[in-house]
Amino acid sequence: MACYTVYKNKIKDNIQKLKQSFMAKNLDFELFYSVKTNFSKPVLSAVNGSGCRFEILSDFETLESQ
């Protein structure tokens, strides 16, 4: 079985850097995370706490189905 290490602070930092790069250009934007990309609870928890929104296209991707 595979074992993955999730660095929640690194995820949050990367999201903040991305948001700051858009803000530095005075761009009007909304940042979304594709749940299909990685739907593990630790990753979703880090993204949720970063002010980023979720892109969910199917019932499989909803947080309730986790």
Residue pairs with C-beta under 8 A, 6 or more apart in sequence:
4 40
6 40
6 42
6 43
6 46
8 42
8 45
8 46
8 49
9 46
11 43
11 46
11 47
11 50
12 46
12 49
12 50
15 31
15 47
15 50
15 51
15 52
16 50
18 31
19 31
19 51
19 52
22 29
22 31
30 53
31 51
31 52
31 53
32 52
32 53
32 54
32 55
33 47
33 52
33 53
33 54
33 55
34 55
35 44
35 54
35 55
35 56
35 61
35 62
36 55
36 57
36 61
39 61
39 66
41 66
44 54
44 63
44 66
47 54
48 54
54 63
56 62
59 65
